[in-house]
Amino acid sequence: MNKVDFDEGSLGLGVDPIDESGIGAFVSSVSADGQGSQKGVKVGWVLVGVATKDVSKMHIDKIMEVIASSDRPMTITFNPPE
């Protein structure tokens, strides 16, 4: 697991659902000049936590709501692929 702290502003990440059920999310893109890239986030990493919330079994819409409503700095926990 990798914990990454994000400051105010854009995360610089594209996030998509893991499968067609919409449950769970993974990093589908990383902007070259964004926070995610600067902090070492990679395409394929799965989001498992946002702030203090376990998002591993949430629908992508809810995950995006949690990200948008969380105070910054905000920690996102990722599970890199093996």
N, CA, C and O atoms as a MOPAC input file, in Angstrom:
PM7 MOZYME 1SCF
protein

 N      0.84100 1    -1.18500 1     0.00000 1
 C      0.00000 1     0.00000 1     0.00000 1
 C      0.88300 1     1.24400 1     0.00000 1
 O      1.90500 1     1.30600 1     0.68500 1
 N      0.47200 1     2.20900 1    -0.76800 1
 C      1.17700 1     3.48900 1    -0.83900 1
 C      0.23600 1     4.59100 1    -0.39500 1
 O     -0.86400 1     4.72200 1    -0.93200 1
 N      0.65800 1     5.38800 1     0.58500 1
 C     -0.12500 1     6.53900 1     1.03100 1
 C      0.49200 1     7.79000 1     0.44300 1
 O      1.69300 1     8.03000 1     0.57000 1
 N     -0.36000 1     8.59700 1    -0.21200 1
 C      0.10700 1     9.80700 1    -0.87700 1
 C     -0.73300 1    10.98100 1    -0.39200 1
 O     -1.96300 1    10.92600 1    -0.40900 1
 N     -0.05800 1    12.04400 1     0.04100 1
 C     -0.74000 1    13.25000 1     0.50500 1
 C     -0.89000 1    14.22800 1    -0.64300 1
 O      0.07300 1    14.52100 1    -1.35200 1
 N     -2.12200 1    14.73900 1    -0.82800 1
 C     -2.42100 1    15.70200 1    -1.87800 1
 C     -2.80100 1    17.03700 1    -1.25000 1
 O     -3.55300 1    17.09300 1    -0.27700 1
 N     -2.25800 1    18.11900 1    -1.83300 1
 C     -2.55900 1    19.47400 1    -1.38100 1
 C     -3.76200 1    20.01400 1    -2.14600 1
 O     -4.39900 1    19.29000 1    -2.91200 1
 N     -4.06600 1    21.30000 1    -1.93100 1
 C     -5.15400 1    21.95800 1    -2.66300 1
 C     -4.91900 1    21.85600 1    -4.16500 1
 O     -3.78100 1    21.72900 1    -4.61800 1
 N     -5.99300 1    21.91200 1    -4.92300 1
 C     -5.88700 1    21.89200 1    -6.37500 1
 C     -6.14000 1    20.51000 1    -6.94800 1
 O     -6.49400 1    19.56500 1    -6.24300 1
 N     -5.94700 1    20.43200 1    -8.23800 1
 C     -6.19500 1    19.18500 1    -8.96400 1
 C     -5.23100 1    18.09100 1    -8.52500 1
 O     -4.05900 1    18.34400 1    -8.24700 1
 N     -5.75700 1    16.86500 1    -8.47100 1
 C     -4.90200 1    15.72500 1    -8.14100 1
 C     -4.00100 1    15.36400 1    -9.31600 1
 O     -2.93300 1    14.77900 1    -9.13300 1
 N     -4.43600 1    15.71200 1   -10.51700 1
 C     -3.67100 1    15.35400 1   -11.70700 1
 C     -3.81400 1    13.88200 1   -12.05400 1
 O     -2.91500 1    13.27800 1   -12.63700 1
 N     -4.96300 1    13.31100 1   -11.68700 1
 C     -5.20300 1    11.88400 1   -11.92700 1
 C     -6.51000 1    11.68900 1   -12.67500 1
 O     -7.47500 1    12.41800 1   -12.44800 1
 N     -6.54500 1    10.70900 1   -13.56500 1
 C     -7.78300 1    10.20600 1   -14.12700 1
 C     -8.13300 1     8.93800 1   -13.36900 1
 O     -7.26400 1     8.10400 1   -13.11500 1
 N     -9.39200 1     8.79000 1   -13.00900 1
 C     -9.82000 1     7.64000 1   -12.21700 1
 C    -11.01700 1     6.99300 1   -12.91100 1
 O    -11.96900 1     7.67600 1   -13.29000 1
 N    -10.96200 1     5.67500 1   -13.07500 1
 C    -12.03800 1     4.92900 1   -13.72200 1
 C    -12.43500 1     3.74800 1   -12.84800 1
 O    -11.65700 1     3.30400 1   -12.00400 1
 N    -13.66900 1     3.23300 1   -13.05700 1
 C    -14.08600 1     2.05200 1   -12.29100 1
 C    -13.26700 1     0.82400 1   -12.68400 1
 O    -12.80400 1     0.70300 1   -13.81800 1
 N    -13.10200 1    -0.06800 1   -11.73600 1
 C    -12.32700 1    -1.29300 1   -11.98000 1
 C    -13.01600 1    -2.19300 1   -13.00100 1
 O    -12.35500 1    -2.79900 1   -13.84500 1
 N    -14.35300 1    -2.27900 1   -12.92400 1
 C    -15.09100 1    -3.10000 1   -13.88200 1
 C    -16.45300 1    -2.46400 1   -14.15000 1
 O    -16.73200 1    -1.36500 1   -13.67100 1
 N    -17.29400 1    -3.14900 1   -14.91100 1
 C    -18.57500 1    -2.54500 1   -15.30600 1
 C    -19.57100 1    -2.39300 1   -14.17200 1
 O    -20.57900 1    -1.70800 1   -14.34400 1
 N    -19.32800 1    -3.00900 1   -13.00800 1
 C    -20.22100 1    -2.82200 1   -11.85600 1
 C    -20.08200 1    -1.41900 1   -11.27500 1
 O    -20.98100 1    -0.93500 1   -10.58800 1
 N    -18.94700 1    -0.76200 1   -11.55200 1
 C    -18.70300 1     0.56900 1   -11.01900 1
 C    -18.13300 1     0.56900 1    -9.61200 1
 O    -17.87700 1     1.63300 1    -9.04900 1
 N    -17.93000 1    -0.61600 1    -9.03200 1
 C    -17.39300 1    -0.72900 1    -7.67300 1
 C    -15.86700 1    -0.71200 1    -7.74100 1
 O    -15.25500 1    -1.46900 1    -8.49400 1
 N    -15.26800 1     0.16600 1    -6.93800 1
 C    -13.81900 1     0.28800 1    -6.91700 1
 C    -13.32800 1     1.19900 1    -8.02600 1
 O    -14.03400 1     1.44300 1    -9.00400 1
 N    -12.09800 1     1.70400 1    -7.86400 1
 C    -11.54200 1     2.62300 1    -8.85600 1
 C    -10.03900 1     2.44400 1    -8.96100 1
 O     -9.36400 1     2.07300 1    -8.00100 1
 N     -9.53800 1     2.71700 1   -10.15100 1
 C     -8.09000 1     2.66000 1   -10.36700 1
 C     -7.65100 1     3.91000 1   -11.11300 1
 O     -8.46200 1     4.59600 1   -11.73600 1
 N     -6.36000 1     4.19700 1   -11.04100 1
 C     -5.78700 1     5.35200 1   -11.73200 1
 C     -5.63500 1     4.97700 1   -13.20500 1
 O     -4.88400 1     4.06700 1   -13.55600 1
 N     -6.36800 1     5.70000 1   -14.06300 1
 C     -6.33300 1     5.41200 1   -15.49900 1
 C     -5.39000 1     6.34400 1   -16.25600 1
 O     -4.97100 1     6.03800 1   -17.37200 1
 N     -5.05900 1     7.48400 1   -15.64300 1
 C     -4.10400 1     8.40300 1   -16.26500 1
 C     -3.48300 1     9.29100 1   -15.19100 1
 O     -4.07300 1     9.53400 1   -14.13800 1
 N     -2.28000 1     9.76500 1   -15.48700 1
 C     -1.56200 1    10.67000 1   -14.57900 1
 C     -1.04400 1    11.82600 1   -15.41700 1
 O     -0.27600 1    11.61700 1   -16.35600 1
 N     -1.45800 1    13.05100 1   -15.08400 1
 C     -0.98500 1    14.24100 1   -15.80400 1
 C      0.49000 1    14.46200 1   -15.50300 1
 O      0.91700 1    14.41100 1   -14.34900 1
 N      1.24900 1    14.70400 1   -16.53600 1
 C      2.70200 1    14.83900 1   -16.38700 1
 C      3.09300 1    15.94600 1   -15.41500 1
 O      4.09300 1    15.82000 1   -14.70900 1
 N      2.31600 1    17.03000 1   -15.37100 1
 C      2.68600 1    18.15600 1   -14.51400 1
 C      1.80500 1    18.25800 1   -13.26300 1
 O      1.83800 1    19.27600 1   -12.57100 1
 N      1.02200 1    17.22000 1   -12.96600 1
 C      0.10900 1    17.26000 1   -11.82800 1
 C      0.71200 1    16.72400 1   -10.55000 1
 O      1.81900 1    16.18500 1   -10.54000 1
 N     -0.04400 1    16.88500 1    -9.45800 1
 C      0.40800 1    16.41100 1    -8.15300 1
 C      0.68900 1    14.91000 1    -8.15500 1
 O      1.68300 1    14.46000 1    -7.58600 1
 N     -0.18300 1    14.14500 1    -8.79200 1
 C     -0.00300 1    12.68600 1    -8.80900 1
 C      1.34800 1    12.28500 1    -9.37700 1
 O      2.04400 1    11.44300 1    -8.80900 1
 N      1.71900 1    12.89300 1   -10.50400 1
 C      3.00100 1    12.59300 1   -11.13300 1
 C      4.15800 1    13.01000 1   -10.23600 1
 O      5.12200 1    12.26500 1   -10.06700 1
 N      4.05700 1    14.20200 1    -9.66400 1
 C      5.10700 1    14.71100 1    -8.78300 1
 C      5.30200 1    13.82200 1    -7.54800 1
 O      6.39300 1    13.75800 1    -6.98100 1
 N      4.22300 1    13.13800 1    -7.14200 1
 C      4.27800 1    12.31200 1    -5.93500 1
 C      4.46600 1    10.82800 1    -6.23400 1
 O      4.44800 1     9.99600 1    -5.32700 1
 N      4.65100 1    10.49900 1    -7.53600 1
 C      4.99800 1     9.13600 1    -7.91100 1
 C      3.84600 1     8.17800 1    -8.14500 1
 O      4.06100 1     6.96900 1    -8.22700 1
 N      2.61300 1     8.69600 1    -8.25500 1
 C      1.45700 1     7.83200 1    -8.51400 1
 C      1.56400 1     7.27600 1    -9.92900 1
 O      1.98400 1     7.98500 1   -10.84400 1
 N      1.18600 1     6.00800 1   -10.11500 1
 C      1.30400 1     5.33300 1   -11.40300 1
 C     -0.06000 1     4.84700 1   -11.90200 1
 O     -0.95400 1     4.53400 1   -11.11500 1
 N     -0.19200 1     4.79300 1   -13.21800 1
 C     -1.38800 1     4.21300 1   -13.83700 1
 C     -1.51000 1     2.76100 1   -13.37500 1
 O     -0.51900 1     2.03300 1   -13.32100 1
 N     -2.72600 1     2.35300 1   -13.04400 1
 C     -2.98000 1     0.98500 1   -12.61400 1
 C     -3.14000 1     0.83500 1   -11.11100 1
 O     -3.65900 1    -0.17700 1   -10.64000 1
 N     -2.69300 1     1.84400 1   -10.34500 1
 C     -2.84500 1     1.76700 1    -8.89200 1
 C     -4.33000 1     1.82900 1    -8.53900 1
 O     -5.08300 1     2.60800 1    -9.12300 1
 N     -4.74100 1     1.00500 1    -7.58400 1
 C     -6.14200 1     0.93500 1    -7.14300 1
 C     -6.32400 1     1.80100 1    -5.89900 1
 O     -5.52700 1     1.72700 1    -4.96400 1
 N     -7.37400 1     2.62000 1    -5.89100 1
 C     -7.68300 1     3.44200 1    -4.72200 1
 C     -8.34200 1     2.55800 1    -3.66500 1
 O     -9.33700 1     1.88900 1    -3.94200 1
 N     -7.78800 1     2.55900 1    -2.46300 1
 C     -8.38200 1     1.77000 1    -1.37900 1
 C     -8.80000 1     2.63800 1    -0.20000 1
 O     -9.60900 1     2.20600 1     0.62100 1
 N     -8.26800 1     3.85100 1    -0.09900 1
 C     -8.64100 1     4.73300 1     0.99600 1
 C     -8.53500 1     6.18500 1     0.59100 1
 O     -7.63400 1     6.57500 1    -0.15200 1
 N     -9.47400 1     6.98900 1     1.09300 1
 C     -9.43200 1     8.43500 1     0.90700 1
 C     -9.66100 1     9.04800 1     2.27800 1
 O    -10.69700 1     8.82800 1     2.90600 1
 N     -8.67100 1     9.82800 1     2.73900 1
 C     -8.69200 1    10.36800 1     4.10500 1
 C     -8.80600 1     9.16800 1     5.04700 1
 O     -7.93200 1     8.30100 1     5.04100 1
 N     -9.84700 1     9.10500 1     5.83800 1
 C    -10.00100 1     7.98400 1     6.78200 1
 C    -11.02200 1     6.95700 1     6.30500 1
 O    -11.35900 1     6.03500 1     7.04700 1
 N    -11.51800 1     7.10100 1     5.08000 1
 C    -12.57600 1     6.21200 1     4.57800 1
 C    -12.01600 1     5.09700 1     3.69700 1
 O    -11.15700 1     5.32600 1     2.84500 1
 N    -12.52500 1     3.88700 1     3.92400 1
 C    -12.22700 1     2.74800 1     3.05500 1
 C    -13.12000 1     2.87800 1     1.82800 1
 O    -14.34400 1     2.81300 1     1.94000 1
 N    -12.51200 1     3.06000 1     0.65700 1
 C    -13.29500 1     3.23300 1    -0.57200 1
 C    -13.20600 1     2.01100 1    -1.48700 1
 O    -13.69400 1     2.04500 1    -2.61600 1
 N    -12.59300 1     0.94900 1    -1.01200 1
 C    -12.33500 1    -0.21000 1    -1.86500 1
 C    -13.60300 1    -0.88100 1    -2.38300 1
 O    -13.56900 1    -1.53100 1    -3.42800 1
 N    -14.71500 1    -0.73600 1    -1.67600 1
 C    -15.96400 1    -1.38200 1    -2.10700 1
 C    -17.05800 1    -0.37000 1    -2.42700 1
 O    -18.23700 1    -0.71700 1    -2.50200 1
 N    -16.65300 1     0.88600 1    -2.61300 1
 C    -17.61500 1     1.94000 1    -2.96200 1
 C    -17.76900 1     2.03400 1    -4.47300 1
 O    -16.87000 1     1.66600 1    -5.22900 1
 N    -18.92800 1     2.53600 1    -4.90000 1
 C    -19.15800 1     2.84400 1    -6.30100 1
 C    -18.29500 1     4.05000 1    -6.67400 1
 O    -18.04500 1     4.91900 1    -5.83800 1
 N    -17.84900 1     4.10100 1    -7.91000 1
 C    -16.96500 1     5.18400 1    -8.34900 1
 C    -17.56800 1     6.56000 1    -8.09900 1
 O    -16.84500 1     7.49300 1    -7.74900 1
 N    -18.88200 1     6.70300 1    -8.27300 1
 C    -19.51800 1     8.00500 1    -8.03200 1
 C    -19.34100 1     8.44200 1    -6.58400 1
 O    -19.07800 1     9.61400 1    -6.31500 1
 N    -19.48200 1     7.51000 1    -5.65700 1
 C    -19.31100 1     7.80600 1    -4.23600 1
 C    -17.84400 1     8.11400 1    -3.92800 1
 O    -17.55000 1     9.01000 1    -3.13600 1
 N    -16.93200 1     7.38000 1    -4.54500 1
 C    -15.50000 1     7.64600 1    -4.34100 1
 C    -15.18400 1     9.08000 1    -4.76400 1
 O    -14.47100 1     9.79300 1    -4.05800 1
 N    -15.70600 1     9.49600 1    -5.90000 1
 C    -15.44700 1    10.85400 1    -6.38300 1
 C    -16.05100 1    11.88800 1    -5.43400 1
 O    -15.46500 1    12.95200 1    -5.23500 1
 N    -17.21700 1    11.59300 1    -4.84300 1
 C    -17.81700 1    12.48900 1    -3.85700 1
 C    -16.93100 1    12.61100 1    -2.61800 1
 O    -16.73900 1    13.70500 1    -2.08800 1
 N    -16.39600 1    11.48100 1    -2.16200 1
 C    -15.51700 1    11.49000 1    -0.98500 1
 C    -14.27400 1    12.32700 1    -1.26500 1
 O    -13.85700 1    13.11600 1    -0.41800 1
 N    -13.68000 1    12.16100 1    -2.44500 1
 C    -12.49500 1    12.95000 1    -2.80700 1
 C    -12.83800 1    14.44000 1    -2.82500 1
 O    -12.10600 1    15.25700 1    -2.26600 1
 N    -13.94800 1    14.78800 1    -3.46700 1
 C    -14.32800 1    16.19100 1    -3.60700 1
 C    -14.64400 1    16.84600 1    -2.26600 1
 O    -14.40300 1    18.04100 1    -2.09300 1
 N    -15.17500 1    16.08600 1    -1.32100 1
 C    -15.59700 1    16.66900 1    -0.04500 1
 C    -14.54700 1    16.57200 1     1.05800 1
 O    -14.76300 1    17.08200 1     2.15700 1
 N    -13.41900 1    15.92900 1     0.78600 1
 C    -12.38700 1    15.77200 1     1.81100 1
 C    -11.53100 1    17.02500 1     1.91600 1
 O    -11.18700 1    17.65100 1     0.91400 1
 N    -11.19300 1    17.37600 1     3.16000 1
 C    -10.30600 1    18.51100 1     3.40000 1
 C     -8.91000 1    18.20300 1     2.88300 1
 O     -8.50300 1    17.04200 1     2.83200 1
 N     -8.18900 1    19.22900 1     2.50700 1
 C     -6.79800 1    19.09400 1     2.07800 1
 C     -5.90300 1    19.68400 1     3.14300 1
 O     -6.31400 1    20.63300 1     3.81100 1
 N     -4.70500 1    19.17600 1     3.33600 1
 C     -4.16100 1    18.03500 1     2.62300 1
 C     -4.96900 1    16.77100 1     2.89000 1
 O     -5.52800 1    16.59000 1     3.97200 1
 N     -5.02200 1    15.90000 1     1.88300 1
 C     -5.81000 1    14.67300 1     1.92500 1
 C     -4.89400 1    13.51200 1     1.56200 1
 O     -4.11300 1    13.59000 1     0.61400 1
 N     -5.00500 1    12.44800 1     2.32300 1
 C     -4.21600 1    11.25200 1     2.03700 1
 C     -5.06500 1    10.26400 1     1.25900 1
 O     -6.18200 1     9.94100 1     1.66400 1
 N     -4.53300 1     9.78400 1     0.14000 1
 C     -5.16400 1     8.70500 1    -0.60700 1
 C     -4.25000 1     7.49500 1    -0.50100 1
 O     -3.04100 1     7.58500 1    -0.71300 1
 N     -4.85600 1     6.36300 1    -0.16800 1
 C     -4.10600 1     5.11300 1    -0.07700 1
 C     -4.36200 1     4.31300 1    -1.33800 1
 O     -5.50700 1     4.09000 1    -1.73200 1
 N     -3.26500 1     3.88000 1    -1.97100 1
 C     -3.33300 1     3.12800 1    -3.21700 1
 C     -2.75000 1     1.73500 1    -2.99500 1
 O     -1.86600 1     1.54000 1    -2.16100 1
 N     -3.26100 1     0.77700 1    -3.75600 1
 C     -2.69900 1    -0.55100 1    -3.79300 1
 C     -2.12600 1    -0.75100 1    -5.18900 1
 O     -2.87600 1    -0.95000 1    -6.14500 1
 N     -0.79100 1    -0.70000 1    -5.31700 1
 C     -0.20300 1    -0.89800 1    -6.64900 1
 C     -0.42000 1    -2.32700 1    -7.12200 1
 O     -0.48700 1    -3.24700 1    -6.30600 1
 N     -0.53100 1    -2.52300 1    -8.44400 1
 C     -0.66600 1    -3.89400 1    -8.94800 1
 C      0.60400 1    -4.70000 1    -8.63300 1
 O      1.69900 1    -4.14900 1    -8.51800 1
 N      0.42600 1    -5.99200 1    -8.50000 1
 C      1.57900 1    -6.83400 1    -8.16400 1
 C      2.34400 1    -7.24200 1    -9.39800 1
 O      3.34400 1    -7.95200 1    -9.29800 1

